[in-house]
Amino acid sequence: MQRSNKYTILFAAAVCLVCAIFVSSAAVALKPLQEANKILDVQKKVLDVSGVLGEGESLTPEEITARFEELIEGQVIELASGAVAEGIDIVDFDQKKATKDPAQSSEAPSNKAGLLRIPTNATVYTVRENGAVKTIVLPISGKGLWSTLYGFLALEADTSTIKGITFYEHGETPGLGGEIDNPIWKAKWPGKQAFGADDLTTPRITVIKGMARDTEEGRTHHIDGLAGATITARGVSDLVQFWLGDHGFGPYLSNFREAAAPQQPQGDEGGGS
C-alpha cells in the first residue's frame, strides 16, 4: 500500500524523536558515571606521579580513592599570591571549568604554552610523611600539536627536584606526540632540576630536540626530545616552564620555600656581653 508523503514525514519524525529521547536519556544516565571515572582517573594520576602508587601496582577504584584520601592533601590557592584561597571547597572546585569562566579567570599574558586564559585559583596537591610535605603535585596544561595537554608535575619538597610528570588528557598522535605517555620517556624526568641552584625563580627544565648531552646542563636540566614530535615536545617544555613561572605556581612555590626555611635565631638586642 502506497503511503502519502505526509505519513512518511511524520513516521520519520517519530523515529527521530524516539531515538533522540533514547540517546538523551542514556547521556543523562551515564553522566554521573563518566564524572566519577574522570575523578578516579585524576586521583590515580596524582598517586602515580607522586610515587605513592607502586610500579605495576593495580588497585580497585575503591582502593584508589581510599589511598588518595589517606595520603593526598589538596587545597585551592590564589595563583597571583600563592596563598590559600578562602571560601573555596576543593571538592566543588573545577580548575578546567574555572579557566573557561571569565568570572573565575583572566586573559593570559603572552606565553609560549599557547594559553589564552589562566584561572584566578588553582589546585595544589601535597603528600605528607610524618607531618612534613614530601611531594608537591601541580596541575599543568598547554598546547601540543593537535590538542591541549592536561597533566601533573610532581616536585620534591625542595621545590626544584622533579619527581615525575604525567598527562591524563590530550589528543596527540599515537606513536608520535602520544609518546608523552610512554613510561620510558616519563622515566627521564625524575631527578632533573626544574630550577638552577642559584635561581629558584626562573625555570630551566627544557625538553630539547634530540638527546640530552652528557654535560652538567644536559644531565641536570635537559629532557630527551620525542622523535617525530618536535612540536609536542616543545609544547611540554613551554607549558612546564609557564606553570613553574611567575604567572603560574611561582608565587606558591616561593611561599612554600619561605615557610620551610629554617628560622634564623635572633641575636641579643644589646649586642654586648
N, C-alpha and C positions, 0 to 999 in steps of 0.2 A: 504494500500500500504506500502510495506516494505521500510524503509529509509536506506540509507547507513550509515556506521559508520562516514564518513566524514560529512554528513549532521547533524547527531546527535551532533557531537562535535562542529560544527560551530553554531548550534542553541543554545546549552548550553552556548557557549562563548558569543553569542549575548545577551542572557538573563542576564548573569552575568555582562556584560558591562553596560547594561541599568540600572540594579539595583545599580551598583557601582556609576554611574553618578547621579542617584536619591539620594542615601544616601549622597554622597559628596556635592551635591547641597544643600540638607537640612541642613547639618552640617555647611556649609559656611553661609547660610542664617540665621541660628539660633545663630551663634556665637556672633554677636553684642548684641542680646537679653540676652544671657547667661552671657556675660561680664557685662552688665548693671545690671542684677539681682545680681551678685556677689558684685558689688559696693554697691548696695542698701542694701544688707544683712549686709555688713560691717558697713555701716552708721547706720543702725538700732541697731546693736550690740553695737556700740560706744555710741549711745544715751542711750541705756538701761543700760549699765554698769556704765555710769557716772551719772545716776539718772535723766537725762533730760527727759527721756521717762517715763511718769507716769505708775504706776502699772495697768495693764489691759487696758492701752490706745491703741487704734487702729488708725493708721494713714494710709492714702493712700500713694503710692510711692512718689507722688509729695510733700505731706506734710512732709514725712521723709526727703527728700532731702532739702526742704526749711528750716526745723528746723536745720538740720545738718549744712548747710551753714551759718545760722544765729548765732548759738551758739557755734559751734566747730571750733577751730583753729588748723590746722595741720602744722607740719613742719618736715623736714628731718634733722636728726642730724648725726654727726660722732660718732659712738659708742665709739671709743677709747678715744676721748677728751671730748665728751658730748657737743661739740659746734655745732652750726648750720652749716650744710653742704652747702657750697657755690655753686651756679650754678646748683642746682637740684630742679626742679619743682615737688612738691608733687603730682600734677595731673598725671605726667608721671612716677612717681617712683613706682615700684612694689617690695616690700621687699622680698616677697616669691621668685620671679624670680631672684632677686639680690643674694639671698643666694645660688642659684644653679649655678651662673655665676662666674667662677674663677677670672674674671677680677674685680668683684664687691664684692668679699668675700675672706675669708681666712680660713684655717683649724682651727677648734675649738680646744681650749685647752681641756685637759682631763676633762670630766664632767659627772655627773650622769644623766643629762637630755637626753642623747643619741644624742646630736647634733654633726654632723660631720663638718659642716661649719657654720660660722657666717658672716652676711653681714658687709661690711665696714660702711654702713649707715643704719639708721633705722628711722621709722616713730614714731612721738610722737604727741598725740592729747591733747589739753587742753580746759577746759571750763572756761570762764571768767565771772565774775559778778562784775559790777561797775569798770571795768578795771583791777581787780585783778584776778589771777588764783585761781579758786575754786577747780578744779579737774584735775588730770593728768591721762591720759589713755595710757597704754603701751601695745604694741603687744607682745604676749608671744607664745612660741612654744616648743615642746619637745615630746619625745616618751612616749606613753602609753603602753598598752599590744600589740595591733594589729596595731596601726597606729601612725602617728604624729598628735599631738593635736595642733590646732591653735586657739588662743583666745585673750582676752584682760583682763588686770588687771587695775583697777582704784584705784588711791590713792588720799586722801585728800591733800590739799596744804601743810600740814606738812611733806609730802613725806613718812609717816610711817603708818598712819591710812588707812586701806583698806576700800574702798567704795563699791567695787564689783568685781566679776570675771565672765567671760562668755567665752564660746567656740563656734566658728562658723563653724569649720570643724574638723571632726575626724571619725574614723571607729571603735570605741569601741563597745563592745557587748551591745545591748539594754537590759535594766533591770539590768545590772551589771556595767561595766565601763561606759556605756552610761548614768549612773546616774549623771555624771558630769553636765548634762543639767537639772537635776531636780531642780526646783525653791526652794524646801525645803533645799537641800544641799547648793545651792548657797547663800541662806539667812544666812548661818552660817559664811560667810566671813566678811560682813560689820562690822566695829568697831574693828576688830582684828588689831594687830600691826605687821607690816612687820619686824620692827627692834626693838632692845632693846632701852630703854630710854637713856642709856649711850653709845650706839654704833649704829650709823646710817650708818655703812658700812657693817656689817655682817648680812645678812637676817636670821631671826629666825622663821618666819612663817612656820609651818610644818603641813602637813596632816598626822595624826597619825593612827595607827591601833586601831580600836575600838573607844570609846567615849572619848572626851576631859574631863579630870578630873577637879573638882572644886578646882583648885589651882591657884595661881597667874599666873604661866606659862601656865596652861591649858586655863584659861579664856582669856589670853592676846595673846598667840602665837599659840595655837593648834586648828586645824580644825578636826572635826569628820571624820573618815575614811569611806570608802564605803564597805558595807557588800558584800563579794564575789568578790571584785575587788581590792585586795591589790596592785597589780602591777600598775594598772591605777592610783590609789590614790597616790602611791609613785611617779609615773611619774609626776603628777600635782605638788606635793611638790617640786620635784627636778627641774622642769622647772621654777617654780616661783622663787625659790632661785637663779637659774642661772641668770635669766634676771634682778633680783634686785642687782646682784653682780657686781664685778669689770669688768667682760668681757661682761656684758650686759649694763643695763642702770645706773649702779652705778655712772659713771662719770657725766652723765647728771643730776642725782638727786643731786649730790654733788654741781654742778654748780648752780642748782636751789636754793638750800638751802643758798648758799653763797650770791646769788643775792637778796634773800628775807630777809636775816638777817638785822636787823636794824643797821644803821651805828652808831658807837660809836663816840660821839663828841670828837674832838681833844683838848687837854689841851693847855694852853698858852706855847709858846716856852720857855719863860724865867723861868716859874715855880714859879716866886715870886709874891708878891703882891705889 
